[in-house]
Amino acid sequence: MKEEAQPRTPKIVVPRHPDRAQPSGGRQMEDMKMPVITKFDIETYNAVLDDLMEASQEVAKKYGLEITSTRGGSLTDGISTFRLQAIVPGVAEANYSEYAESLGLPKDGLGKSFRQRRHTYKITGLKPGCTYEVVTTREDGRRYDWRLAVVAELLNVQETEKK
């Protein structure tokens, strides 16, 4: 008889430290169930990334920044790399206003959205001189950089469809 495959669960070990003092709040250490990752997989990677994003928001607030996750992280069994970016508010607006028209984008394009496949992207900035000059944020909060010509075409097509 063939055995059925068991569903994968993240490799998390709950340490027990009965000899340590109780944490504040009167809860026993074993009640806190502090997970320890012994191997990265996509579920643990995403769980840690979500926690990093949540924790970074306090730092962002303290320094008046916007912190977002960007593509380019990596995942192996024992090492994972997470990419976060910190943005100074207002700089993107000034940069966009200065360069947009000369690059063929509408001057009022910052904050405009376009659809590509199943996702909506909002234009959040420009990086003149780079291969992927248009900075966007997808509806799930992830950053994506686009080639200028692609975004200009997508905005043009969507503007035409509205008419």
C-alpha positions as CSV (number, residue, x, y, z in Angstrom):
1,M,0.0,0.0,0.0
2,K,1.4,3.4,-1.0
3,E,2.0,5.9,1.8
4,E,0.3,9.3,1.4
5,A,2.7,12.3,1.4
6,Q,2.4,14.4,4.5
7,P,1.9,18.2,4.0
8,R,5.1,20.3,4.6
9,T,5.3,22.3,7.7
10,P,7.9,24.9,8.5
11,K,10.9,23.6,10.4
12,I,10.4,25.5,13.7
13,V,11.7,24.3,17.1
14,V,10.3,25.7,20.3
15,P,13.0,26.0,22.9
16,R,12.3,25.4,26.6
17,H,14.3,27.2,29.2
18,P,12.8,26.2,32.6
19,D,15.9,27.7,34.5
20,R,15.4,31.2,33.1
21,A,13.4,34.0,34.8
22,Q,9.9,34.6,33.7
23,P,9.4,37.3,31.1
24,S,7.4,40.4,32.0
25,G,3.7,39.8,32.0
26,G,4.0,36.7,34.2
27,R,3.9,34.3,31.3
28,Q,6.1,31.3,31.4
29,M,8.8,31.1,28.7
30,E,7.3,27.9,27.3
31,D,3.9,29.7,27.0
32,M,5.5,32.3,24.6
33,K,6.4,29.6,22.0
34,M,9.3,31.6,20.5
35,P,10.0,29.9,17.2
36,V,13.6,29.0,16.2
37,I,14.1,28.4,12.5
38,T,16.3,25.5,11.7
39,K,15.9,25.6,7.9
40,F,14.6,28.2,5.5
41,D,11.8,27.4,3.1
42,I,9.4,29.8,1.4
43,E,7.0,29.8,4.3
44,T,9.6,30.7,6.9
45,Y,11.2,33.2,4.6
46,N,7.9,35.0,4.1
47,A,7.1,34.8,7.8
48,V,10.4,36.5,8.7
49,L,10.0,39.1,5.9
50,D,6.5,40.0,7.2
51,D,7.9,40.4,10.8
52,L,10.9,42.4,9.5
53,M,8.5,44.8,7.6
54,E,6.3,45.1,10.7
55,A,9.3,45.8,13.0
56,S,10.8,48.3,10.5
57,Q,7.7,50.5,10.6
58,E,8.7,51.8,14.1
59,V,12.1,52.8,12.7
60,A,10.5,54.4,9.7
61,K,8.2,56.4,11.9
62,K,11.1,57.5,14.2
63,Y,13.1,58.8,11.3
64,G,10.3,60.0,9.0
65,L,11.0,57.5,6.3
66,E,9.0,55.0,4.2
67,I,10.3,51.5,4.4
68,T,9.3,48.9,1.8
69,S,10.4,45.5,0.7
70,T,12.1,45.2,-2.7
71,R,12.7,42.3,-5.1
72,G,16.1,40.6,-5.0
73,G,16.1,38.7,-1.7
74,S,17.5,35.2,-1.8
75,L,16.7,31.9,-0.1
76,T,18.8,28.9,0.7
77,D,18.4,26.3,3.4
78,G,20.5,28.1,5.9
79,I,20.9,31.7,4.6
80,S,18.2,34.1,3.5
81,T,18.8,37.7,2.3
82,F,16.0,40.3,2.7
83,R,16.0,43.6,0.8
84,L,14.4,46.6,2.3
85,Q,14.5,50.2,1.1
86,A,14.1,53.4,3.0
87,I,12.7,56.4,1.1
88,V,12.9,60.0,2.1
89,P,9.4,61.4,1.5
90,G,9.2,64.4,-0.9
91,V,12.4,63.6,-2.8
92,A,10.6,61.3,-5.2
93,E,8.1,64.0,-6.0
94,A,10.8,66.6,-6.7
95,N,12.7,64.1,-8.8
96,Y,9.7,63.1,-10.8
97,S,8.6,66.7,-11.5
98,E,12.1,67.5,-12.7
99,Y,12.5,64.6,-15.1
100,A,9.1,63.2,-16.1
101,E,8.3,65.3,-19.2
102,S,11.8,65.1,-20.7
103,L,11.5,61.2,-20.4
104,G,8.1,61.1,-22.0
105,L,6.0,60.6,-19.0
106,P,3.1,62.8,-17.9
107,K,4.1,65.5,-15.5
108,D,1.1,64.4,-13.2
109,G,2.1,60.7,-13.5
110,L,3.4,60.3,-10.0
111,G,0.8,58.4,-8.1
112,K,-1.0,57.2,-11.2
113,S,-1.7,53.5,-11.5
114,F,-1.6,51.0,-14.4
115,R,-2.5,47.4,-14.7
116,Q,-0.2,44.7,-16.1
117,R,-1.5,41.1,-16.1
118,R,-3.3,40.6,-12.8
119,H,-1.7,43.4,-10.8
120,T,-2.0,47.1,-10.3
121,Y,1.1,49.2,-10.0
122,K,1.4,52.8,-8.7
123,I,4.2,55.1,-9.9
124,T,6.2,56.1,-6.9
125,G,9.3,57.6,-8.4
126,L,12.0,57.8,-11.1
127,K,15.6,56.8,-11.3
128,P,16.9,58.7,-14.3
129,G,19.9,57.1,-16.1
130,C,19.1,53.6,-14.9
131,T,18.0,50.7,-17.1
132,Y,14.7,50.4,-15.1
133,E,13.9,54.1,-14.5
134,V,10.3,54.0,-13.3
135,V,9.8,53.0,-9.6
136,T,6.4,51.5,-8.8
137,T,4.7,49.8,-5.9
138,R,2.4,46.9,-6.5
139,E,-0.9,46.6,-4.6
140,D,0.7,44.2,-2.1
141,G,3.3,46.8,-1.2
142,R,6.3,45.3,-3.1
143,R,8.5,47.5,-5.2
144,Y,9.0,46.9,-8.9
145,D,11.2,48.9,-11.3
146,W,10.2,49.2,-14.9
147,R,11.7,50.3,-18.2
148,L,10.5,53.8,-19.1
149,A,9.1,52.8,-22.6
150,V,6.9,50.0,-21.1
151,V,5.3,52.3,-18.5
152,A,4.8,55.1,-21.0
153,E,3.0,52.6,-23.3
154,L,0.9,51.1,-20.5
155,L,-0.2,54.6,-19.4
156,N,-0.9,55.6,-23.0
157,V,-3.0,52.5,-23.7
158,Q,-5.0,52.8,-20.5
159,E,-5.6,56.5,-21.1
160,T,-6.9,55.7,-24.6
161,E,-9.2,52.9,-23.2
162,K,-10.8,55.4,-20.8
163,K,-11.8,57.7,-23.7
